[in-house]
Amino acid sequence: MAYGDLVSRVDFNMKRDSPFSYACHACNRCCRNKAIRVSPYEILRLARYLGISTTQFIANHTEAGGTVLRTNENGDCGFLGERGCSVHPDRPLACRIYPLARWVSPDGEESFGHLTPHPHTAGIYGTSGTVQDYLDHQQLAPFFEMSERYGKLYQAMVDLLEKLDPDELDRRPERRAAIDELPAGTLASMWVDIDLTIAHANMNSRDQHVSVEEAINIHIQSIEVWIQSAASNL
């Protein structure tokens, strides 16, 4: 399916010190008819919360090649239960930051904007705090850190692919559309699956002594080794 870009319609006119507050009243209307993109870090946290591997999580709970959380036929998030979000402690970045959206320019300049609210939302908007206060309350710092780490890794992979094939950049929209149309539970790339990647590196990310941070480090290092190896053969 084709996924709309919600942030393309957002006016990113706020900074971290801008007045902002939002009180959620658990109406759950924001948990419907949304395409929630997830990163390998978010998949790992959700999988650990559910007590399954990232391989199982991708197969059972994602679509678009393992990059979007699967929804029910009625459009509800697959994790929306009778009492609200069933994975709330490890909910993804998109859910934590809602109703805000974040944009980081190629130069590293950060800004924030309002997503269009549901017309019948029970959430209360205000200016009693700041954007930073809201980010802190939603515990978003580690998610932003991982976005930066994986963003750099992704760019390194793109740069390598462009060196391998100068026409790669022109093919990206076509490749993205093809990934979005993959059957639910299908993996677009092994690199999305942290447990699978670590298994290939002869490590066990499910070991009780391996923290989420350690698993992320092994995952990123494995991809970096692949990039360096591929680049050395150019």
Residue pairs with C-beta under 8 A, 6 or more apart in sequence:
1 63
1 64
1 180
1 181
2 177
2 180
3 35
3 64
3 68
3 180
4 35
6 34
6 101
6 115
6 116
7 101
7 103
7 113
7 115
9 116
10 101
10 103
10 113
10 114
10 115
11 113
11 114
12 101
12 103
12 111
12 112
12 113
13 111
13 113
14 20
14 100
14 111
14 112
14 113
14 114
14 131
15 110
15 111
15 112
15 131
16 110
16 112
16 130
16 131
16 132
16 135
17 130
17 131
17 132
18 112
18 130
18 131
19 127
19 128
19 129
19 130
20 100
20 112
20 126
20 127
20 129
20 130
20 131
20 133
20 134
21 125
21 126
21 127
21 128
21 129
21 133
21 134
22 99
22 100
22 123
22 124
22 125
22 126
22 134
23 123
23 124
23 126
24 123
25 122
25 123
25 124
26 84
26 122
27 118
27 120
27 121
27 122
27 123
28 80
28 84
28 85
29 118
29 120
29 121
29 122
30 95
30 98
30 99
30 118
30 121
30 123
31 76
31 77
31 80
31 84
31 85
31 95
32 74
32 75
32 76
32 77
32 80
33 71
33 75
34 71
34 77
34 94
35 64
35 68
36 68
36 69
36 77
36 92
36 94
36 95
37 67
37 68
37 92
37 94
38 46
38 62
38 67
38 68
38 69
38 92
39 93
39 146
39 147
39 150
40 54
40 150
40 191
40 192
40 193
40 194
40 216
40 219
41 143
41 146
41 150
41 212
41 216
42 92
42 93
42 143
43 54
43 57
43 58
43 62
43 66
43 192
43 193
43 194
44 54
44 194
44 205
44 212
44 215
44 216
45 90
45 212
46 57
46 61
46 87
46 90
46 92
47 53
47 54
47 56
47 57
47 195
48 90
48 212
49 87
49 89
49 90
50 57
50 87
52 60
53 195
53 206
54 193
54 194
54 195
54 196
54 205
55 193
55 195
55 196
58 66
58 185
58 187
58 192
58 193
59 185
59 187
60 70
60 185
61 69
61 70
61 78
61 79
62 68
62 69
62 70
62 184
62 185
63 69
63 70
63 182
63 183
63 184
63 185
64 179
64 180
64 182
64 188
65 179
65 180
65 182
65 186
65 187
65 188
65 189
65 192
66 186
66 187
66 188
66 189
66 192
66 193
67 179
67 188
67 192
68 180
69 77
69 78
69 79
69 92
70 78
70 184
70 185
71 77
71 78
72 78
72 80
77 85
79 85
79 86
79 87
80 86
85 91
85 95
92 143
93 140
93 143
93 144
93 147
96 138
96 139
96 140
96 143
97 135
97 138
97 140
98 115
99 114
99 115
99 117
99 123
99 125
100 112
100 113
100 114
100 115
100 131
100 134
101 112
101 113
101 114
101 115
102 110
102 111
102 112
102 144
103 110
103 111
103 112
103 113
104 110
105 111
112 131
117 123
117 125
135 141
146 216
149 216
149 220
150 220
153 220
153 223
153 224
156 224
156 227
157 191
157 223
157 227
158 168
158 169
160 227
160 230
160 231
161 168
162 168
162 169
163 231
163 234
164 230
164 234
179 188
182 188
187 193
187 196
190 196
190 197
190 200
191 197
191 223
194 205
194 215
194 216
194 219
195 205
195 206
197 219
197 222
197 223
198 204
198 205
198 215
198 218
198 219
198 222
199 205
200 222
201 218
201 222
203 210
203 218
204 210
205 215
205 218
205 219
210 218
